[in-house]
Amino acid sequence: MRRYVLNLAVLGAAAGVVGAIRQTARGPRDWKLALVWVAWGINVAIAVGTVAEQNRLRREAEEREALGLPPLPELR
């Protein structure tokens, strides 16, 4: 849980809610407002998914090392 809370991508995405809240409070209620919230939700989901993928890759590398297997080549 700490990895998600302290990750800068997740913190940045979560901080983006400030702009969405301001636009909700000040702006008109139209389709653009819905897009703001959808975009914010997608941004948070991508950030959380990225952290989960990094954790999965790190865990797999540790397991391979514990079994004495060579590390997987990095994709670039």
Contacts in CASP RR format, 6 or more apart in sequence:
PFRMAT RR
TARGET T0000
AUTHOR 0000-0000-0000
METHOD contacts of the structure
MODEL  1
MRRYVLNLAVLGAAAGVVGAIRQTARGPRDWKLALVWVAWGINVAIAVGT
VAEQNRLRREAEEREALGLPPLPELR
3 51 0 8 1.000
3 55 0 8 1.000
4 10 0 8 1.000
4 48 0 8 1.000
4 51 0 8 1.000
5 11 0 8 1.000
7 47 0 8 1.000
7 51 0 8 1.000
9 47 0 8 1.000
9 50 0 8 1.000
9 51 0 8 1.000
10 44 0 8 1.000
10 47 0 8 1.000
10 48 0 8 1.000
10 51 0 8 1.000
12 47 0 8 1.000
13 40 0 8 1.000
13 41 0 8 1.000
13 43 0 8 1.000
13 44 0 8 1.000
13 46 0 8 1.000
13 47 0 8 1.000
14 44 0 8 1.000
16 40 0 8 1.000
16 43 0 8 1.000
17 40 0 8 1.000
19 36 0 8 1.000
20 36 0 8 1.000
20 37 0 8 1.000
20 40 0 8 1.000
23 33 0 8 1.000
23 36 0 8 1.000
24 33 0 8 1.000
24 36 0 8 1.000
24 37 0 8 1.000
27 33 0 8 1.000
60 72 0 8 1.000
61 71 0 8 1.000
61 72 0 8 1.000
64 70 0 8 1.000
64 71 0 8 1.000
64 72 0 8 1.000
65 71 0 8 1.000
END
